[in-house]
């Protein structure tokens, strides 16, 4: 670190401290509300879909901290769009509407990056901003749910097929399973949409952490694997839930549906993503492109 950079930090310290304090006062209570709602499940069911922020937001903060020296070394540059974003974020926050206040956080952070360091600053903090935006509770799940009906039906059919193989009396009608006369609905929330969001979010973190993003082939296979694991893992969960409910095992049903059994299922599913990542890195080449040197060497042997 040079003397000039130290002097530069010293001059900026009061301004940076004031902005950090203001951001803490404005958004600290909001983030605490998110965390409390995610941990205690006291937040709306749509906002529960974003509970992956419990690990995503600290990871984003860690990345920002690790980039601190690169941030300081960037040239101070004001981009006019930054002022627009800061103004937009302020308007959303002052609206008093919960979702708009939430959305103002990633918009405000992006605007501040542009105000302080221009496009270079925005590029440097792009991934932490993406993690923050994807962890910000919105009504997006509510908008997506009507389009999940085919997935709900697919899960119900496969779960019904698996139960039938065990000799269980089961009938499937659209998204409903009738097991021994007991009705089980594969609702959007129960169709694994939340777990799919969480799995893709954690997968995005693993892609960044491992450097998998450098290979489009590996990244594409990893994302496809995440979706496959999430869907079929949820089929197994719904099959067990339907069996427990139909057979009157209410304790087991509650344990897997809303108890710590569901947390174990989620943890195992997320741990399987690490195994999938290691498998892809060990087996799949970075690219299917043929090395010209290898082709030339093979051709010269004939």
C-alpha positions as a Markdown table, in Angstrom:
| # | Residue | x | y | z |
|---|---|---|---|---|
| 1 | Unk | 0.0 | 0.0 | 0.0 |
| 2 | Unk | 1.5 | 3.3 | -1.0 |
| 3 | Unk | 1.5 | 6.6 | 0.9 |
| 4 | Unk | -0.8 | 8.1 | -1.7 |
| 5 | Unk | -3.4 | 5.3 | -1.2 |
| 6 | Unk | -3.2 | 5.7 | 2.6 |
| 7 | Unk | -3.7 | 9.5 | 2.3 |
| 8 | Unk | -6.6 | 8.9 | 0.0 |
| 9 | Unk | -8.3 | 6.5 | 2.4 |
| 10 | Unk | -7.7 | 9.0 | 5.3 |
| 11 | Unk | -9.5 | 11.8 | 3.3 |
| 12 | Unk | -12.4 | 9.6 | 2.4 |
| 13 | Unk | -12.8 | 8.0 | 5.9 |
| 14 | Unk | -15.4 | 10.6 | 7.2 |
| 15 | Unk | -17.6 | 10.4 | 4.1 |
| 16 | Unk | -17.4 | 6.6 | 4.0 |
| 17 | Unk | -18.2 | 6.3 | 7.7 |
| 18 | Unk | -21.2 | 8.6 | 7.3 |
| 19 | Unk | -22.6 | 6.7 | 4.4 |
| 20 | Unk | -22.0 | 3.4 | 6.2 |
| 21 | Unk | -23.8 | 4.7 | 9.3 |
| 22 | Unk | -26.7 | 6.0 | 7.2 |
| 23 | Unk | -27.0 | 2.7 | 5.4 |
| 24 | Unk | -26.9 | 0.8 | 8.7 |
| 25 | Unk | -29.7 | 3.0 | 10.1 |
| 26 | Unk | -31.9 | 2.7 | 7.1 |
| 27 | Unk | -31.4 | -0.9 | 6.2 |
| 28 | Unk | -30.2 | -2.6 | 9.4 |
| 29 | Unk | -33.8 | -3.0 | 10.8 |
| 30 | Unk | -35.0 | -4.3 | 7.4 |
| 31 | Unk | -32.3 | -7.0 | 7.2 |
| 32 | Unk | -32.9 | -7.9 | 10.9 |
| 33 | Unk | -36.6 | -8.3 | 10.0 |
| 34 | Unk | -35.6 | -10.7 | 7.1 |
| 35 | Unk | -33.3 | -12.8 | 9.2 |
| 36 | Unk | -35.8 | -13.0 | 12.1 |
| 37 | Unk | -38.5 | -14.0 | 9.6 |
| 38 | Unk | -36.4 | -16.7 | 7.9 |
| 39 | Unk | -35.2 | -18.2 | 11.2 |
| 40 | Unk | -38.5 | -18.2 | 13.0 |
| 41 | Unk | -40.7 | -18.7 | 9.9 |
| 42 | Unk | -42.6 | -15.6 | 10.9 |
| 43 | Unk | -42.3 | -14.0 | 7.5 |
| 44 | Unk | -44.8 | -14.5 | 4.6 |
| 45 | Unk | -44.6 | -17.7 | 2.8 |
| 46 | Unk | -43.5 | -15.9 | -0.4 |
| 47 | Unk | -40.7 | -14.2 | 1.5 |
| 48 | Unk | -39.6 | -17.6 | 3.0 |
| 49 | Unk | -38.5 | -18.5 | -0.5 |
| 50 | Unk | -35.5 | -16.2 | 0.0 |
| 51 | Unk | -34.2 | -17.7 | 3.2 |
| 52 | Unk | -31.1 | -18.7 | 1.3 |
| 53 | Unk | -30.1 | -15.1 | 2.2 |
| 54 | Unk | -29.0 | -16.5 | 5.6 |
| 55 | Unk | -25.9 | -17.8 | 3.9 |
| 56 | Unk | -25.8 | -15.6 | 0.8 |
| 57 | Unk | -25.7 | -12.2 | 2.4 |
| 58 | Unk | -22.7 | -13.1 | 4.7 |
| 59 | Unk | -21.0 | -14.6 | 1.7 |
| 60 | Unk | -21.6 | -11.4 | -0.3 |
| 61 | Unk | -20.2 | -9.3 | 2.6 |
| 62 | Unk | -17.1 | -11.6 | 2.7 |
| 63 | Unk | -16.5 | -11.0 | -1.0 |
| 64 | Unk | -16.8 | -7.2 | -0.7 |
| 65 | Unk | -14.4 | -7.3 | 2.2 |
| 66 | Unk | -11.9 | -9.4 | 0.2 |
| 67 | Unk | -12.1 | -6.8 | -2.6 |
| 68 | Unk | -11.5 | -3.9 | -0.3 |
| 69 | Unk | -8.0 | -3.1 | -1.5 |
| 70 | Unk | -8.9 | -3.4 | -5.2 |
| 71 | Unk | -11.8 | -1.1 | -4.5 |
| 72 | Unk | -9.5 | 1.5 | -2.9 |
| 73 | Unk | -7.2 | 1.3 | -5.9 |
| 74 | Unk | -9.9 | 2.1 | -8.4 |
| 75 | Unk | -10.1 | 5.7 | -9.6 |
| 76 | Unk | -12.9 | 7.8 | -8.1 |
| 77 | Unk | -15.4 | 8.3 | -10.9 |
| 78 | Unk | -19.1 | 9.4 | -10.8 |
| 79 | Unk | -21.3 | 7.8 | -13.3 |
| 80 | Unk | -24.6 | 9.7 | -13.8 |
| 81 | Unk | -26.7 | 6.5 | -13.8 |
| 82 | Unk | -25.5 | 6.0 | -10.2 |
| 83 | Unk | -27.4 | 9.2 | -9.1 |
| 84 | Unk | -30.5 | 8.0 | -10.9 |
| 85 | Unk | -30.3 | 4.6 | -9.1 |
| 86 | Unk | -29.7 | 6.3 | -5.7 |
| 87 | Unk | -32.7 | 8.6 | -6.3 |
| 88 | Unk | -34.9 | 5.6 | -7.4 |
| 89 | Unk | -33.8 | 3.6 | -4.3 |
| 90 | Unk | -34.7 | 6.6 | -2.1 |
| 91 | Unk | -38.1 | 6.9 | -3.7 |
| 92 | Unk | -38.8 | 3.2 | -3.2 |
| 93 | Unk | -37.7 | 3.3 | 0.4 |
| 94 | Unk | -39.8 | 6.3 | 1.2 |
| 95 | Unk | -42.9 | 4.7 | -0.3 |
| 96 | Unk | -43.3 | 2.7 | 2.9 |
| 97 | Unk | -44.3 | -0.4 | 1.0 |
| 98 | Unk | -42.4 | -3.5 | 2.3 |
| 99 | Unk | -41.5 | -5.0 | -1.1 |
| 100 | Unk | -40.4 | -1.7 | -2.6 |
| 101 | Unk | -38.3 | -0.9 | 0.5 |
| 102 | Unk | -36.7 | -4.3 | 0.1 |
| 103 | Unk | -36.0 | -3.8 | -3.5 |
| 104 | Unk | -34.4 | -0.4 | -2.8 |
| 105 | Unk | -31.4 | -2.1 | -1.0 |
| 106 | Unk | -29.8 | -3.7 | -4.1 |
| 107 | Unk | -30.6 | -0.7 | -6.2 |
| 108 | Unk | -29.1 | 1.6 | -3.6 |
| 109 | Unk | -25.9 | -0.5 | -3.4 |
| 110 | Unk | -25.5 | -0.6 | -7.2 |
| 111 | Unk | -26.1 | 3.2 | -7.3 |
| 112 | Unk | -23.4 | 3.8 | -4.7 |
| 113 | Unk | -20.9 | 1.7 | -6.6 |
| 114 | Unk | -21.5 | 3.8 | -9.7 |
| 115 | Unk | -21.4 | 7.0 | -7.8 |
| 116 | Unk | -18.0 | 6.2 | -6.1 |
| 117 | Unk | -16.1 | 4.2 | -8.7 |
| 118 | Unk | -18.2 | 4.2 | -11.9 |
| 119 | Unk | -18.6 | 1.1 | -14.1 |
| 120 | Unk | -15.3 | -0.3 | -12.8 |
| 121 | Unk | -16.7 | -0.4 | -9.3 |
| 122 | Unk | -19.9 | -1.9 | -10.4 |
| 123 | Unk | -18.1 | -4.7 | -12.2 |
| 124 | Unk | -15.9 | -5.3 | -9.2 |
| 125 | Unk | -18.9 | -5.7 | -6.9 |
| 126 | Unk | -21.2 | -7.4 | -9.5 |
| 127 | Unk | -21.4 | -10.8 | -7.9 |
| 128 | Unk | -22.0 | -9.6 | -4.3 |
| 129 | Unk | -24.8 | -7.4 | -5.8 |
| 130 | Unk | -26.3 | -10.3 | -7.6 |
| 131 | Unk | -26.3 | -12.4 | -4.4 |
| 132 | Unk | -27.9 | -9.5 | -2.5 |
| 133 | Unk | -30.6 | -9.0 | -5.2 |
| 134 | Unk | -31.4 | -12.7 | -5.4 |
| 135 | Unk | -31.8 | -12.8 | -1.6 |
| 136 | Unk | -34.1 | -9.7 | -1.4 |
| 137 | Unk | -37.6 | -10.8 | -0.6 |
| 138 | Unk | -40.1 | -10.0 | -3.3 |
| 139 | Unk | -43.4 | -11.3 | -4.7 |
| 140 | Unk | -41.6 | -13.1 | -7.5 |
| 141 | Unk | -42.6 | -16.6 | -6.2 |
| 142 | Unk | -46.2 | -15.6 | -6.2 |
| 143 | Unk | -45.9 | -14.5 | -9.9 |
| 144 | Unk | -44.2 | -17.8 | -10.8 |
| 145 | Unk | -46.5 | -20.2 | -8.9 |
| 146 | Unk | -49.2 | -20.3 | -11.6 |
| 147 | Unk | -46.7 | -21.7 | -14.1 |
| 148 | Unk | -45.5 | -24.5 | -11.8 |
| 149 | Unk | -48.7 | -26.6 | -12.3 |
| 150 | Unk | -47.0 | -29.0 | -14.8 |
| 151 | Unk | -44.3 | -29.7 | -12.2 |
| 152 | Unk | -46.9 | -30.2 | -9.5 |
| 153 | Unk | -48.7 | -32.7 | -11.7 |
| 154 | Unk | -45.5 | -34.5 | -12.6 |
| 155 | Unk | -44.5 | -34.9 | -8.9 |
| 156 | Unk | -47.9 | -36.2 | -8.0 |
| 157 | Unk | -47.9 | -38.8 | -10.8 |
| 158 | Unk | -44.4 | -40.1 | -10.0 |
| 159 | Unk | -45.1 | -40.1 | -6.3 |
| 160 | Unk | -48.3 | -42.0 | -6.9 |
| 161 | Unk | -46.4 | -44.5 | -9.1 |
| 162 | Unk | -43.8 | -45.1 | -6.4 |
| 163 | Unk | -46.5 | -45.6 | -3.7 |
| 164 | Unk | -48.3 | -48.0 | -6.0 |
| 165 | Unk | -45.2 | -50.2 | -6.2 |
| 166 | Unk | -45.2 | -50.6 | -2.5 |
| 167 | Unk | -48.8 | -51.9 | -2.6 |
| 168 | Unk | -50.3 | -48.7 | -1.1 |
| 169 | Unk | -53.8 | -47.8 | -2.2 |
| 170 | Unk | -53.3 | -44.6 | -4.1 |
| 171 | Unk | -55.2 | -42.5 | -6.7 |
| 172 | Unk | -53.8 | -39.5 | -8.5 |
| 173 | Unk | -56.0 | -36.7 | -9.8 |
| 174 | Unk | -54.1 | -33.7 | -11.2 |
| 175 | Unk | -52.1 | -32.4 | -8.2 |
| 176 | Unk | -53.9 | -34.5 | -5.6 |
| 177 | Unk | -53.0 | -37.9 | -4.2 |
| 178 | Unk | -55.6 | -39.9 | -2.4 |
| 179 | Unk | -53.8 | -42.4 | -0.2 |
| 180 | Unk | -56.1 | -44.7 | 1.8 |
| 181 | Unk | -58.8 | -42.1 | 1.5 |
| 182 | Unk | -56.6 | -39.3 | 2.8 |
| 183 | Unk | -56.0 | -36.3 | 0.5 |
| 184 | Unk | -52.6 | -34.9 | -0.1 |
| 185 | Unk | -52.1 | -31.8 | -2.3 |
| 186 | Unk | -48.8 | -31.1 | -4.1 |
| 187 | Unk | -49.0 | -27.4 | -3.6 |
| 188 | Unk | -46.6 | -25.0 | -5.3 |
| 189 | Unk | -44.7 | -24.6 | -2.0 |
| 190 | Unk | -44.6 | -28.4 | -1.6 |
| 191 | Unk | -43.5 | -28.9 | -5.2 |
| 192 | Unk | -40.0 | -27.9 | -4.2 |
| 193 | Unk | -40.0 | -24.5 | -5.7 |
| 194 | Unk | -38.4 | -23.0 | -2.6 |
| 195 | Unk | -35.8 | -25.8 | -2.5 |
| 196 | Unk | -35.1 | -25.3 | -6.2 |
| 197 | Unk | -34.5 | -21.6 | -5.6 |
| 198 | Unk | -32.2 | -22.4 | -2.7 |
| 199 | Unk | -30.3 | -25.1 | -4.6 |
| 200 | Unk | -29.7 | -22.8 | -7.6 |
| 201 | Unk | -28.6 | -20.0 | -5.3 |
| 202 | Unk | -26.1 | -22.2 | -3.4 |
| 203 | Unk | -25.0 | -23.6 | -6.8 |
| 204 | Unk | -24.3 | -20.1 | -7.9 |
| 205 | Unk | -22.1 | -19.6 | -4.9 |
| 206 | Unk | -20.3 | -22.8 | -5.5 |
| 207 | Unk | -19.7 | -21.9 | -9.2 |
| 208 | Unk | -18.1 | -18.7 | -8.1 |
| 209 | Unk | -16.1 | -20.2 | -5.2 |
| 210 | Unk | -14.7 | -23.1 | -7.3 |
| 211 | Unk | -14.1 | -21.1 | -10.4 |
| 212 | Unk | -16.4 | -23.4 | -12.4 |
| 213 | Unk | -17.7 | -20.4 | -14.3 |
| 214 | Unk | -14.6 | -20.5 | -16.4 |
| 215 | Unk | -16.0 | -23.6 | -18.2 |
| 216 | Unk | -19.4 | -23.2 | -19.9 |
| 217 | Unk | -19.7 | -26.9 | -20.3 |
| 218 | Unk | -19.1 | -27.7 | -16.6 |
| 219 | Unk | -21.3 | -24.8 | -15.5 |
| 220 | Unk | -24.2 | -25.9 | -17.8 |
| 221 | Unk | -24.0 | -29.5 | -16.6 |
| 222 | Unk | -23.8 | -28.4 | -13.0 |
| 223 | Unk | -26.9 | -26.3 | -13.3 |
| 224 | Unk | -28.8 | -29.1 | -15.1 |
| 225 | Unk | -27.7 | -31.5 | -12.3 |
| 226 | Unk | -28.9 | -29.1 | -9.6 |
| 227 | Unk | -32.4 | -28.9 | -11.2 |
| 228 | Unk | -32.5 | -32.7 | -11.6 |
| 229 | Unk | -31.4 | -33.4 | -8.0 |
| 230 | Unk | -33.9 | -30.8 | -6.6 |
| 231 | Unk | -36.8 | -32.2 | -8.6 |
| 232 | Unk | -36.2 | -35.9 | -7.8 |
| 233 | Unk | -35.3 | -35.2 | -4.2 |
| 234 | Unk | -38.6 | -33.4 | -3.8 |
| 235 | Unk | -40.4 | -36.3 | -5.5 |
| 236 | Unk | -39.0 | -38.6 | -2.8 |
| 237 | Unk | -40.0 | -36.2 | 0.0 |
| 238 | Unk | -43.6 | -35.9 | -1.4 |
| 239 | Unk | -43.8 | -39.7 | -1.7 |
| 240 | Unk | -42.8 | -40.1 | 2.0 |
| 241 | Unk | -45.2 | -37.3 | 3.1 |
| 242 | Unk | -48.1 | -38.8 | 1.2 |
| 243 | Unk | -47.3 | -42.2 | 2.7 |
| 244 | Unk | -47.1 | -40.9 | 6.2 |
| 245 | Unk | -50.3 | -38.9 | 5.9 |
| 246 | Unk | -52.2 | -41.8 | 4.2 |
| 247 | Unk | -51.1 | -44.3 | 6.8 |
| 248 | Unk | -51.9 | -42.1 | 9.7 |
| 249 | Unk | -48.3 | -41.6 | 10.8 |
| 250 | Unk | -49.0 | -38.0 | 11.8 |
| 251 | Unk | -45.8 | -37.6 | 13.9 |
| 252 | Unk | -43.6 | -38.6 | 11.0 |
| 253 | Unk | -45.5 | -36.4 | 8.7 |
| 254 | Unk | -45.1 | -33.3 | 10.9 |
| 255 | Unk | -41.4 | -34.2 | 11.4 |
| 256 | Unk | -40.7 | -34.2 | 7.7 |
| 257 | Unk | -43.1 | -31.5 | 6.7 |
| 258 | Unk | -42.5 | -28.7 | 9.3 |
| 259 | Unk | -40.1 | -30.2 | 11.8 |
| 260 | Unk | -36.3 | -30.7 | 11.8 |
| 261 | Unk | -36.7 | -33.6 | 9.4 |
| 262 | Unk | -37.3 | -31.1 | 6.7 |
| 263 | Unk | -34.1 | -29.3 | 7.7 |
| 264 | Unk | -32.2 | -32.5 | 7.5 |
| 265 | Unk | -33.6 | -33.2 | 4.0 |
| 266 | Unk | -32.6 | -29.7 | 2.9 |
| 267 | Unk | -29.1 | -30.0 | 4.3 |
| 268 | Unk | -28.6 | -33.4 | 2.6 |
| 269 | Unk | -29.8 | -32.0 | -0.7 |
| 270 | Unk | -27.4 | -29.1 | -0.5 |
| 271 | Unk | -24.5 | -31.3 | 0.5 |
| 272 | Unk | -25.2 | -33.4 | -2.6 |
| 273 | Unk | -24.4 | -30.4 | -4.7 |
| 274 | Unk | -20.8 | -30.4 | -3.4 |
| 275 | Unk | -20.6 | -34.0 | -4.5 |
| 276 | Unk | -22.0 | -33.2 | -7.9 |
| 277 | Unk | -19.5 | -30.4 | -8.3 |
| 278 | Unk | -16.5 | -32.6 | -7.4 |
| 279 | Unk | -17.8 | -35.3 | -9.8 |
| 280 | Unk | -18.1 | -32.8 | -12.7 |
| 281 | Unk | -14.6 | -31.4 | -12.0 |
| 282 | Unk | -13.1 | -34.9 | -11.9 |
| 283 | Unk | -14.9 | -36.4 | -15.0 |
| 284 | Unk | -16.0 | -33.6 | -17.3 |
| 285 | Unk | -13.3 | -31.7 | -19.4 |
| 286 | Unk | -13.4 | -27.9 | -19.3 |
| 287 | Unk | -14.4 | -27.9 | -23.0 |
| 288 | Unk | -15.3 | -30.3 | -25.8 |
| 289 | Unk | -13.1 | -28.3 | -28.2 |
| 290 | Unk | -10.4 | -30.4 | -29.8 |
| 291 | Unk | -6.8 | -29.4 | -29.1 |
| 292 | Unk | -5.3 | -28.5 | -32.5 |
| 293 | Unk | -1.8 | -29.7 | -31.3 |
| 294 | Unk | -3.2 | -33.1 | -30.4 |
| 295 | Unk | -5.0 | -33.4 | -33.8 |
| 296 | Unk | -1.8 | -32.5 | -35.6 |
| 297 | Unk | 0.2 | -34.9 | -33.6 |
| 298 | Unk | -2.3 | -37.7 | -34.3 |
| 299 | Unk | -2.4 | -37.0 | -38.0 |
| 300 | Unk | 1.4 | -37.0 | -38.4 |
| 301 | Unk | 1.5 | -40.6 | -37.2 |
| 302 | Unk | -0.1 | -41.9 | -40.4 |
